[in-house]
Amino acid sequence: MEWVEDACVRRSMGRVDSSYDNALAESLWQSLKREAMYKTVFSMMSQARLEIFRWLTYYNARRRHSALAYLPPMELEQQHYATAKLSLAA
């Protein structure tokens, strides 16, 4: 893949026999498939793209995440900035 070197892109490869290297990415795709894709039959590619966009927007903004103490990412970010402002004011 000559273009990779030409573009100065560094390739990343997981270790052999390590299921943990890609665990977060695999969890994301599994959630997308289970929550948005398996329940729907799309007649057009544009419908599938729109549903994926909607789900990713929901996932990144409002869906509760166990890794974030079951808070939605937006709520956790708002708490972070509120705490940071209070620290600066003190």
Contact map, one row per residue, 1 for C-alpha under 8 A:
111110000000000000000000000000000000000000000000000000000000000000000000000000000000000000
111111000000000000000000000000000000000000000000000000000000000000000000000000000000000000
111111100000000000000000000000000000000000000000000000000000000000000000000000000000000000
111111111110000000000000000000000000000000000000000000000000000000000000000000000000000000
111111111100000000000000000000000000000000000000000000000000000000000000000000000000000000
011111111000000000000000000000000000000000000000000000000000000000000000000000000000000000
001111111000000000000000000000000000000000000000000000000000000000000000000000000000000000
000111111100000000000000000000000000000000000000000000000000000000000000000000000000000000
000111111110000000000000000000000000000000000000000000000000000000000000000000000000000000
000110011111000000000000000000000000000000000000000000000000000000000000000000000000000000
000100001111100000000000000000000000000000000000000000000000000000000000000000000000000000
000000000111110000000000000000000000000000000000000000000000000000000000000000000000000000
000000000011111000000000000000000000000000000000000000000000000000000000000000000000000000
000000000001111101001100000000000000000000000000000000000000000000000000000000000000000000
000000000000111111001000000000000000000000000000000000000000000000000000000000000000000000
000000000000011111000000000000000000000000000000000000000000000000000000000000000000000000
000000000000001111100000000000000000000000000000000000000000000000000000000000000000000000
000000000000011111111000000000000000000000000000000000000000000000000000000000000000000000
000000000000000011111110000000000000000000000000000000000000000000000000000000000000000000
000000000000000001111110000000000000000000000000000000000000000000000000000000000000000000
000000000000011001111110000000000000000000000000000000000000000000000000000000000000000000
000000000000010000111111110000000000000000000000000000000000000000000000000000000000000000
000000000000000000111111111000000000000000000000000000000000000000000000000000000000000000
000000000000000000000111111100000000000000000000000000000000000000000000000000000000000000
000000000000000000000111111110000000000000000000000000000000000000000000000000000000000000
000000000000000000000111111111000000000000000000000000000000000000000000000000000000000000
000000000000000000000011111111100000000000000000000000000000000000000000000000000000000000
000000000000000000000001111111110000000000000000000000000000000000000000000000000000000000
000000000000000000000000111111111000000000000000000000000000000000000000000000000000000000
000000000000000000000000011111111100000000000000000000000000000000000000000000000000000000
000000000000000000000000001111111111000000000000000000000000000000000000000000000000000000
000000000000000000000000000111111111100000000000000100110000000000000000000000000000000000
000000000000000000000000000011111111110000000000000000000000000000000000000000000000000000
000000000000000000000000000001111111111000000000000000000000000000000000000000000000000000
000000000000000000000000000000111111111000000000000000000000000000000000000000000000000000
000000000000000000000000000000111111111100000000001100100000000000000000000000000000000000
000000000000000000000000000000011111111110000000000100000000000000000000000000000000000000
000000000000000000000000000000001111111110000000000000000000000000000000000000000000000000
000000000000000000000000000000000111111110000000000000000000000000000000000000000000000000
000000000000000000000000000000000001111111000000000000000000000000000000000000000000000000
000000000000000000000000000000000000111111100000000000000000000000000000000000000000000000
000000000000000000000000000000000000000111111011000000000000000000000000000000000000000000
000000000000000000000000000000000000000011111010000000000000000000000000000000000000000000
000000000000000000000000000000000000000001111111000000000000000000000000000000000000000000
000000000000000000000000000000000000000001111111100000000000000000000000000000000000000000
000000000000000000000000000000000000000000011111110000000000000000000000000000000000000000
000000000000000000000000000000000000000001111111111000000000000000000000000000000000000000
000000000000000000000000000000000000000001011111111100000000000000000000000000000000000000
000000000000000000000000000000000000000000001111111110000000000000000000000000000000000000
000000000000000000000000000000000000000000000111111111000000000000000000000000000000000000
000000000000000000000000000000000001000000000011111111100000000000000000000000000000000000
000000000000000000000000000000010001100000000001111111110000000000000000000000000000000000
000000000000000000000000000000000000000000000000111111111000000000000000000000000000000000
000000000000000000000000000000000000000000000000011111111100000000000000000000000000000000
000000000000000000000000000000010001000000000000001111111110000000000000000000000000000000
000000000000000000000000000000010000000000000000000111111111000000000000000000000000000000
000000000000000000000000000000000000000000000000000011111111110000000000000000000000000000
000000000000000000000000000000000000000000000000000001111111111000000000000000000000000000
000000000000000000000000000000000000000000000000000000111111111100000000000000000000000000
000000000000000000000000000000000000000000000000000000011111111000000001110000000000000000
000000000000000000000000000000000000000000000000000000001111111000000001110000000000000000
000000000000000000000000000000000000000000000000000000001111111100000001111000000000000000
000000000000000000000000000000000000000000000000000000000111111110000011100000000000000000
000000000000000000000000000000000000000000000000000000000010011111010111100000000000000000
000000000000000000000000000000000000000000000000000000000000001111111111100000000000000000
000000000000000000000000000000000000000000000000000000000000000111111110000000000000000000
000000000000000000000000000000000000000000000000000000000000000011111100000000000000000000
000000000000000000000000000000000000000000000000000000000000000111111111100100000000000000
000000000000000000000000000000000000000000000000000000000000000011111110000000000000000000
000000000000000000000000000000000000000000000000000000000000000111111111000000000000000000
000000000000000000000000000000000000000000000000000000000000001111011111101100000000000000
000000000000000000000000000000000000000000000000000000000001111110010111111100000000000000
000000000000000000000000000000000000000000000000000000000001111110010011111110000000000000
000000000000000000000000000000000000000000000000000000000001110000000001111111000000000000
000000000000000000000000000000000000000000000000000000000000010000000011111111100000000000
000000000000000000000000000000000000000000000000000000000000000000010011111111110000000000
000000000000000000000000000000000000000000000000000000000000000000000000111111111000000000
000000000000000000000000000000000000000000000000000000000000000000000000011111111100000000
000000000000000000000000000000000000000000000000000000000000000000000000001111111110000000
000000000000000000000000000000000000000000000000000000000000000000000000000111111111000000
000000000000000000000000000000000000000000000000000000000000000000000000000011111111100000
000000000000000000000000000000000000000000000000000000000000000000000000000001111111110000
000000000000000000000000000000000000000000000000000000000000000000000000000000111111111000
000000000000000000000000000000000000000000000000000000000000000000000000000000011111111100
000000000000000000000000000000000000000000000000000000000000000000000000000000001111111110
000000000000000000000000000000000000000000000000000000000000000000000000000000000111111111
000000000000000000000000000000000000000000000000000000000000000000000000000000000011111111
000000000000000000000000000000000000000000000000000000000000000000000000000000000001111111
000000000000000000000000000000000000000000000000000000000000000000000000000000000000111111
000000000000000000000000000000000000000000000000000000000000000000000000000000000000011111
